[in-house]
Amino acid sequence: MSKTINIGIAGLGTVGCGVISNLSRNKENLKEKYDLEYNILGVSASNKTKKRSVSIEGFSWYDNPLDLAKNKDIDLIIELIGGEKGIAFDLAIETIKNKKGFITANKALISTNGKILSEISSKNNVFFGYEAAVAGGIPIIKTLKSGLFLDKINDIFGILNGTSNFILSRMNSANKNFDEALIEAQELGYAEANPSFDINGMDAAHKLSIISALSFGEFPSLENTNVTGIEKIQTIDHKYAKELGYKIKLVGKSSLINGKISKEISPMLVDEDSSLGTVEGVSNVVCINTDYNGTLILEGEGAGEGPTSASVLSDIIDFSQGTKSHLFGKSFDDLTNSVNNIEISNRCYYLRTFLVDQKGSMAKFTSILEKNGISIDQVIQRGDVHLKDEKNSTPVIMLTHPVDTDSINSAFLELINTDLISLNPIFLPVLKDN
Ligand SMILES: NC(=O)c1ccc[n+]([C@@H]2O[C@H](COP(=O)([O-])OP(=O)(O)OC[C@H]3O[C@@H](n4cnc5c(N)ncnc54)[C@H](OP(=O)(O)O)[C@@H]3O)[C@@H](O)[C@H]2O)c1
């Protein structure tokens, strides 16, 4: 016998309209494959008269999304508004209190309020799905909640933000500068009008905190997470990284080291032929390194209407089948507060600086590195490019031998206080085994 679920949708933007259109496209499929029928009993957004990519004429309009959660006939609320607090949070709480199912694509909401949401959803024993919140159409949440829990995860890492990956890919392949690549991303609808969270690493940090929680049994947390964005990367960095056999990617990595969790978002150099190096454009990839199952790699479209709405639909199917699981894989009482460890093992770094074009400057520069315990593996120095500033500086690129982060930080501070360089140098970690 088929099951009919009554749905309320809050938020009718890219994802909200995508869900309505994907549901309609799959109406017959859902019935045939899952015995599932649905009614959309209400929708809500900011502006009732706004032109949308789907018709909402047949649906009841709610000015206030919270009234959707109060409607006794609605079984499931789908929140596609966004934002870590405000209406998205209030709607989650109101829905759970009314013992309805809740689905969201909102990583900021889950990352920021994971503890309280885990507590009240388990207390009220309701369905809470958020597959669409991380890595678009890649089923990473279900994968981490599945039997993988029986294995020990050592680290989880990947490319978690499609917009920044698109920008870095275009800088590399089309020789665009950062601003040009960002404008292209905006024109193609890949970046928000305000893309700061994509560029400064915060969006990826929210997602990393969620998959880290699922991997290591903690509440999501951004505390003590090193977050560096892609703003300082220049086109020449891609050129020199390529010469050295690497690509530059914004990588999120969470590792379990001696019982503590180390989380980091940073542009890193990855081998150009590796699982991360070959992921271009808006795609995402997540690698899960386990004790017995080896390394699992999941790759796919990281954002956009199609993949994101597909993940929402997969949560709707789970809801209709009565599949319930703890929000972060373990019961509320078994989750721990994040015990972060920002200590990072020694590793190699890519260093790019613009060195003043003067006799002896290279010797002074390398002696600062040496004094700080940094030894150099490879150097590229070309006199053919000059910064158009009063110092007439030329780029110097180095690959270091493995070194600790304290040495890198102290060398950085010393270098920016000399007159040897133009612009602050950048140090990018080199990711091994990717
Ligand atoms: N876009 C993606 O590719 C993608 C991928 C994964 C996850 N997500 C997540 O999915 C969520 C939605 O993203 P989106 O790209 O679809 O955003 P969007 O296009 O900006 O749509 C947001 C929707 O929320 C509505 N809204 C704003 N404030 C509201 C309020 N107070 N009450 C009711 N409705 C309100 C807006 O109404 P109006 O339309 O009337 O202005 C709009 O329909 C976010 O959490 C985002 O992080 C997005």
The ligand as a MOL file (V3000), in Angstrom:
LIG
                    3D

  0  0  0     0  0            999 V3000
M  V30 BEGIN CTAB
M  V30 COUNTS 48 52 0 0 0
M  V30 BEGIN ATOM
M  V30 1 N 22.5940 26.6230 -4.0620 0
M  V30 2 C 23.2640 25.4940 -3.8920 0
M  V30 3 O 23.8830 24.9470 -4.8190 0
M  V30 4 C 23.2750 24.8300 -2.5450 0
M  V30 5 C 23.9620 23.5970 -2.3970 0
M  V30 6 C 23.9480 22.9570 -1.1650 0
M  V30 7 C 23.2910 23.5310 -0.0970 0
M  V30 8 N 22.6570 24.7420 -0.2520 0 CHG=1
M  V30 9 C 21.9660 25.3110 0.9090 0
M  V30 10 O 20.5700 25.3280 0.6230 0
M  V30 11 C 19.9680 26.4390 1.2760 0
M  V30 12 C 19.2440 27.3020 0.2360 0
M  V30 13 O 20.1820 27.7300 -0.7120 0
M  V30 14 P 19.7290 28.4400 -2.0920 0
M  V30 15 O 20.9590 28.5120 -2.9290 0
M  V30 16 O 18.5220 27.7940 -2.6220 0 CHG=-1
M  V30 17 O 19.3770 29.9060 -1.5540 0
M  V30 18 P 18.5610 31.0600 -2.2810 0
M  V30 19 O 18.4900 30.8040 -3.7390 0
M  V30 20 O 19.1350 32.3330 -1.7870 0
M  V30 21 O 17.0810 30.8810 -1.6840 0
M  V30 22 C 16.7540 31.2220 -0.3640 0
M  V30 23 C 15.2480 31.2200 -0.2390 0
M  V30 24 O 14.8850 31.5500 1.1080 0
M  V30 25 C 13.8360 32.4950 1.0920 0
M  V30 26 N 13.8610 33.2650 2.3330 0
M  V30 27 C 14.7940 34.1310 2.7670 0
M  V30 28 N 14.4470 34.6150 3.9820 0
M  V30 29 C 13.2610 34.0440 4.2820 0
M  V30 30 C 12.3750 34.1490 5.3910 0
M  V30 31 N 12.6390 34.9510 6.4240 0
M  V30 32 N 11.2470 33.4260 5.3660 0
M  V30 33 C 10.9450 32.6140 4.3300 0
M  V30 34 N 11.7490 32.4580 3.2550 0
M  V30 35 C 12.8950 33.1770 3.2420 0
M  V30 36 C 14.0920 33.3490 -0.1410 0
M  V30 37 O 12.8800 33.9830 -0.5110 0
M  V30 38 P 12.7050 34.8430 -1.8860 0
M  V30 39 O 12.9280 33.8510 -2.9980 0
M  V30 40 O 11.3070 35.2920 -1.8580 0
M  V30 41 O 13.7190 35.9220 -1.8470 0
M  V30 42 C 14.5530 32.2690 -1.1320 0
M  V30 43 O 13.4440 31.6680 -1.7480 0
M  V30 44 C 21.1070 27.1620 2.0070 0
M  V30 45 O 21.1910 26.6940 3.3190 0
M  V30 46 C 22.3590 26.7340 1.2260 0
M  V30 47 O 23.5310 26.7760 2.0020 0
M  V30 48 C 22.6410 25.3930 -1.4490 0
M  V30 END ATOM
M  V30 BEGIN BOND
M  V30 1 1 1 2
M  V30 2 2 2 3
M  V30 3 1 2 4
M  V30 4 1 4 5
M  V30 5 2 4 48
M  V30 6 2 5 6
M  V30 7 1 6 7
M  V30 8 2 7 8
M  V30 9 1 8 9
M  V30 10 1 8 48
M  V30 11 1 9 10
M  V30 12 1 9 46
M  V30 13 1 10 11
M  V30 14 1 11 12
M  V30 15 1 11 44
M  V30 16 1 12 13
M  V30 17 1 13 14
M  V30 18 2 14 15
M  V30 19 1 14 16
M  V30 20 1 14 17
M  V30 21 1 17 18
M  V30 22 2 18 19
M  V30 23 1 18 20
M  V30 24 1 18 21
M  V30 25 1 21 22
M  V30 26 1 22 23
M  V30 27 1 23 24
M  V30 28 1 23 42
M  V30 29 1 24 25
M  V30 30 1 25 26
M  V30 31 1 25 36
M  V30 32 1 26 27
M  V30 33 1 26 35
M  V30 34 2 27 28
M  V30 35 1 28 29
M  V30 36 1 29 30
M  V30 37 2 29 35
M  V30 38 1 30 31
M  V30 39 2 30 32
M  V30 40 1 32 33
M  V30 41 2 33 34
M  V30 42 1 34 35
M  V30 43 1 36 37
M  V30 44 1 36 42
M  V30 45 1 37 38
M  V30 46 2 38 39
M  V30 47 1 38 40
M  V30 48 1 38 41
M  V30 49 1 42 43
M  V30 50 1 44 45
M  V30 51 1 44 46
M  V30 52 1 46 47
M  V30 END BOND
M  V30 END CTAB
M  END
